[in-house]
Amino acid sequence: MKKILLLSLVALASCKNSTELKTGVWRATIQTTGGDLPFGLDIQKEGDGYTVLALNGDEKLTMDKAFVKDDSLHIPMEIFDAEIVAKIEGEQMTGYWKKMRSNFTFVQSAFKAEFGKTYRFAETSETPKAALSAKYEVLFLSADKQDSTESVGLFETNGSQVKGSFLTTTGDYRYLAGDIIGDSLKLSCFDGTHVYLFKAKIEGDKITGGGFWSAPSGFESWTGFKNDSAKLPDATKLTYLKEGYKTVDFSFANTDNKKVSLKDDAYKGKVVVIQIMGSWCPNCMDESRFLAPWYKKNKERGVEIIGLSYEKSADTSFAFPKIKKMKERFGIDYEVLLAGTNNKDDASKTLPMLNRVIGFPTTIFIDKQGQVREIHTGFSGPGTGHYYDEFLNDFNRLIDKLLAEKS
């Protein structure tokens, strides 16, 4: 009997050890058609669960609270309808990353992680055979070569290590991190919904043969030319009011199912910022991370913000919890209304006074008279360095100007 009891205790201890999750930094990869996409995970114990940070260059992005069930780690990312589930095997984990698309189908890719590894692509640093410049004029081309996107590539190198981003008219590619290996550039990003892998050759002032993979199977080719003067079209000229209009007009419901309009007394005689956004949108997330604390500091000056959220579904039972989760996560005190679905054509129909909704986010500035004074398409987030600083300066300068005007 004692022997049976001892064997049982050993078996229980063995079972416990096999699912024990090591805390610290893990090097994770997600499989794409372009190869493994690496990123970092910092996992720490918290109460009955775990805090998990996704590591991309300078960014440490908090995931939802993770937990161990049976022999696997579950990392939910509810705001993006995504999750990682991985079997714990000592200092290794294997499993999958899964994400729900806008059409409510799922994509899935293989996931692996190794404890204690901190490198991105190259385990050992070697002097690069090619030099990467700070700014490039970049062109992305769809796999069928029917669509192209002009961009500005921004890079900062430290030895063989690289961090940076790509600017586009509808937003940036957030925090990218990687390495120069020989004459090859490799960059990646994982934030729960952006699962991006970039590869290319550096040839003098050119970047050639570039591939851009978005998990699990998206692909675009890209090339770059060194251009210290590279810039995008004016972000304040892309979205505008149609002829005959001076303001925007809407009436959408908040998560209490109460209709909110610019005509409400709460907004009369005030400067109002309209944030066209969605809880699923990482660039909107970056903008919300700025706007939420800014509003708390400045609302007493006579300024208000209204978020117009375009979700994967206009069904309130689906969309309202997403909006509530987003408001809670970023500490948003201003109204966020369910305005429609995240299809750009459908979104444009909800605001027919605009020429079109080009991208999420789009920010509309309204003066004390209720008239639109500026519309800014896209958002250059903190991963873009001084472009982010320029946006903040321009934002505050415009708000100060509008507040100084008489009612």
N, C-alpha and C positions, 0 to 999 in steps of 0.2 A: 504493500500500500504506500509506504514512504517513497519507494522507488518510482511508482506511478506519479505521485504528487510532485516529486522532484523533476521528472521529465516534463510534466505539465508546466511547471514554473519556467523551466528552460525554454520551452516552446513559446510561452507567452512573452518572455523577455526577447527572444529572437524575433518574434512578430513585431514587437514594439520597436526594436532597433531598426528593422527593415523599413519602417515608415517614418523614422525620425528625420525631420527636415533640418538640414544644416543651415544656420543663419549666417548671412554675409553676402558677398558679391558672387554672382553666378554669371558665366558667359553663356548666353542663350542664342539659338539660331532658329529661324523659320525657313522652311524650304520654299524656294521659288523656281521657276523654269530657268532662271539665270544662275542658280546655285544657292548656297546657304546665305541667308541674310542675318548678320550678327548684331547683337545689342546686349546691353548689360541689364541685370536685375539685381537690386539690393533688397534682400529679404530679411526682415527682423521680426522677432516674436512680439506680439502685442495682445495681452489678455488670452482669450481662447482662440485667437487667430493670428494673422500675420499682416504686417504692412509690407507692401511691395512697391518699389520705385523702379520705373523704367529709366535707364541711363542712356542718354544720347548727347554726346558732347557736354555742353554746360548745363543741360537740362536734367533734372531729377523729377520725373512725372509720377505722381501718386496714383496708383491703381485703387480700385475698391478693395475693401478688406478681404484678404485671402484666407482660405481654410484648408485643412487636410481632412479628407473623407476616405475611409478605407485605406488604400495605399497610395493615394494620389493627391497632389496639390491642385487646388482650384483657385484661379485668379480671375474673378469676374471684372468686367469693364462694362457695367450696365448702361452707362451713358452712350456707349458706342454699339450696344447689342453684341458684345464680343466676350470671349473668355479663352483662357488657357487652362487646359487640364493635362497634367503630366504625372506619370507614375514615378514615385521616389525610389531610387535604387542606390542608396549610399550617397556618393558624390556625383551621381548622374541622375538626370530626369529625362524621360521620353514621353511624348504625347502629341497634342495637337493644339493649334490656335484656330478658333472658329469665329466667324462674324456673319451677322445677318445683313444682306443687301437691302437696298431700298424697295425691291420688289418682293421682299420677305422670303427669299430663298437664301440658303447659306453657302458660304465658301469655307474651305477648310484646308489647312496646310500642316505638315509634320513639324513638330517642335522638339528641340533637344536643348539640354542645358548641362553645364559642367561647373562644379563648385570651385571657387578660388581662382578662376581665370579672369583676368582683367583686360586682356588685349582685344582689339576689334577684329581686324583681318590678319595682321602679321604678329606672330608670337614674339619675334625678335625684331628690333629696330635696326635697319640698315640705311646707310646714306642713299637717298634717292638718286636715280640716274637722270631724272628730269625735274625741272623746276616748275612749280605751279604758281601762276600769277594770282593777284588778288581779285581781279574782275574780268569776266568774259561776257561777250555777247553770245547767247546760247539759243539754239533752235531745236525743239523737240518735234519729232515726226511720228505720227501714229503708224501702227503696224501695216495698215492698208495704204499708207502714204496719202490719205485723203485729207487729213487734218494736221495742222502744224500750230505750235505755240511758241511765240517769242518770249524769251526769258533773259534774266541777268543772273549769271552765276557769281556768287560771292564766296571767297575762300580765305582761310587763315591757316598757315602752316607753321608747325613747330617740329623741325627735323623731318621725320617721315610721317608725322601725324597731321591730320587735316580735320578742320571743322568748317561748316559753312551752311549755305542754303541757296535756293534758287528763287528769285523774285518773278512773279507773273502778275498780269493785270487783275487777277482774281484772288491773289493772296500769295503767300510764300510756302515753301516746302518744309518749313519749320526747322528743327535742329537736325543737321546731318553730321555724322562723324565717320572717320575712316582713316585710310593710310595711302601713302604713295609707296608702291612696291616695284622697284626698278623704275620703269617708265609708265607704270599703270596706276591709275587713280581708282580707288574703290571707296564708296560711301554708302552708308545705310542709316535707316531711321525706323524705329518702332514706337508708336505711341498708343497702340490699341486698335486704331483704325487705319492710320498711315503705316503701311508695311512696305518700305521703299528700299530698293537696291540699285545703285548706280555703278557702272564700270566704264572705263574709257582709257585711251592711250594719250599721253602727253607728248606732243611733237612740236618742239619750239614754242611758237606763240599760238598753236592750235591744240584743241582737244578733238580727237578723231575716234571713229568706230565706237561711239558711246552706245551703251544699252541701259535702259531704265526699266526695271521689273517691279511691278506691284503685285504682291502675293494675292492669290497663288499663281496666276497665269497672265496678268496684264503685261504688255510690253510696248515700249516706244524706243526709237533710236534717237540719238542726239549728238550734236557737234557744238564746238565752242571756238570762238576767236577772241584772243586777248584784246580788250578794248576798255581802257581806263575811263572812257566817257560814255560807256554803255548805259542806257536808261530806257525805261518803259514809257508808254504814252501817259499823259497827265491823268492821274486817277480821278480827278475832279471833273473831267470832261466826258467820261464814258457813259455814265448814267445821268439823265437830265429830265426835266419836266417837259412834257409836250407843249406845243404852242397853245396859249390861252389859259394855261394853269399857272398859279402862283404858289400853291401849297399842295399837300397830300391830305387825303381824307379817308378815314377808315373807321370801322367799329368792329372790333374783335373781342373775344372772350378771354378773360384770365382763367387761372386754374380753379377759381371759385365759381366759374361759369357766369361771371358778371361782365357785361359789355363795357368796354373802355374805348373812348374816342378822344381825339385831339380837342374836340369841342367841350369836353368836360371842364368844370370850373378849376380843377386841380392844375390845368395846363394854360389857362388864360393869362396873358401878360407875362409869360415866362419863356425863357430860352429852352427849347426842347431838342433832344438828340434822339433820333429814331435809329434803332439798331436792327437791321434786317439780318436774321441769324437762324441757327438751328442747333439743337442740343447735340447732334451727331457730328458737328463741324469743328475740327481742331483749330482752324483759324479763328472761328467765332469764340472758341474757348479761350484763346489767347487774348482776344479783344475784351471778353467778359472779365478776364482776370485783371485787366487794366481798369475797365469802366466801373466795376463793383466798388472797389475802395475809393476811386475818384469821386463817385457819386456821394458816398457817405461824407467826404470832406467838403463837397461843394454845393450840396443841395440847398443849404440855407442861403446861398447867394441868389437863388431864384432860377435854378436850372433843374430840369427834369429829364429823365431818360425813359423811353418806352421800347421794350424789345418786341419785335414781331418775329415769332418763331415759326419756321416752316419745317415741319416734321415729316418723317417717313410715311405717316398716316395722319389724316385729319380726324380720325376716330378719337374722341376725347378719352376713352378708356385706355388707349395706347399712348396718346401724346401728352396728356396732363401729367402722368407720373414721370415722364422724361423731363418735362419742363421743371417740375418740382425738384427732381434730383439735381438738375443743373443749377437751379437757384440756391439750393442748399450747399452744393459743392463749392461754389464761388462766392457765397455770401451776398447774393444779389438782392437788394432791397427794392429796386424799382419794378414796375409792372412788366411782366413778360406775357404776351398774348399769343394764343394759337391763331396764326394767320392763314395757314393752309399747308400744302405739301411741298416738299423740297425739290420738285420739278421746276426748273427756272421758267418755263413757259407758263405753267400754272400759277407760279408766284407772280409773274408779270400781270396776269389777269386780275389779281386781287388788288393791284395798285395801278389802275389803268391810266393814271395821270403821268406815269413814268414811261420813257421810251422802252425800257425793258429792265428786268433784273438780270444783271450779267453774272453776279457772283455773290457768294455768302462768305464773309459779311459784306454788307453795304451800309454806310452810315450817312444819315440825312440830318442836316443842321437847320433848325427852324428858329426864326427870330421872334421877338416879343409880339410882333404883329401877326404871327402865325404864318409867315411866308418863308418858303424854302430859300436858304442863302447859299447852301453848298451841298453837293452829294459826292461822297468819297466811296469809290468802288474798291473792294478788297481791303486787306489789312497786312501791313508789314510787321510781323511779330518780333519778339525779343531775340529770336534766332538770327535776325538780319542785322544786328548791331546798330550802326548809326542811322540806318533807315528807320528803325523803330524809334530812335531818339528824335529824328526829324518829324515823324508822325505825331509824337507826343507834344513837341513844341508847336507844331502847326495847329493841333487840336486845341491846346490851351490858349494860343494866341487868338484863334477864331472865337472861342467861347468868351474870352475877356472882351473882345470887340463887341460881340452881340449883347453882353450884359451891360456894357457901358452906354448902349443906345437907350433913348427914352422910350417908354411904353407908348 
